[in-house]
């Protein structure tokens, strides 16, 4: 099976490039494509997207249609990985599924949503975080409730960075924040154990990917 994995930003791609080979066997192939933000699903999913907007949800209807025409369902699975942010996860998931239903032909595809942000997947592996950041704040981490809606990257900053650096980062523009997110993905992702993560949204992603990779999953979700 070949996997086309779409994610909303560079840090997501960096993390997925590290962890996907830890989940699927070398008999499977994959490509990860990142965008420049999440955007929003267009009201008219049949309208051509604005080529200037490099946002994953803006382009999603058109992309899924292209995949539906290009690939046989048995040959390729499209995986869309996005952050929930402050959205209602169940409603958001249904909106994504509705976009897929509007495609003819439909690609083989599924959606996985990181709650609240993909940094929650990093926080789900305390051992990996400790190896990447040996001086991490244990008390700050102890107060974190996994996959909670609290400002996840900000919490990761409080845990792994000094107070001054974390405070500076929170006031910075996105390019600076994005650079730090990439560093977290690289450093913590390298040490992540796929079988020891306590993030529910990470485990949903992992289990679904494993099912498709082993050809046990035949239906869309």
PyMOL commands that set and color helices and strands:
alter all, ss='L'
color gray80, all
select helices_A, chain A and resi 10-23+56-70+89-101+119-123+126-132+138-142+152-160+163-170+174-191+200-213
alter helices_A, ss='H'
color red, helices_A
select strands_A, chain A and resi 2-7+29-34+76-83+109-114
alter strands_A, ss='S'
color yellow, strands_A
deselect
rebuild
show_as cartoon
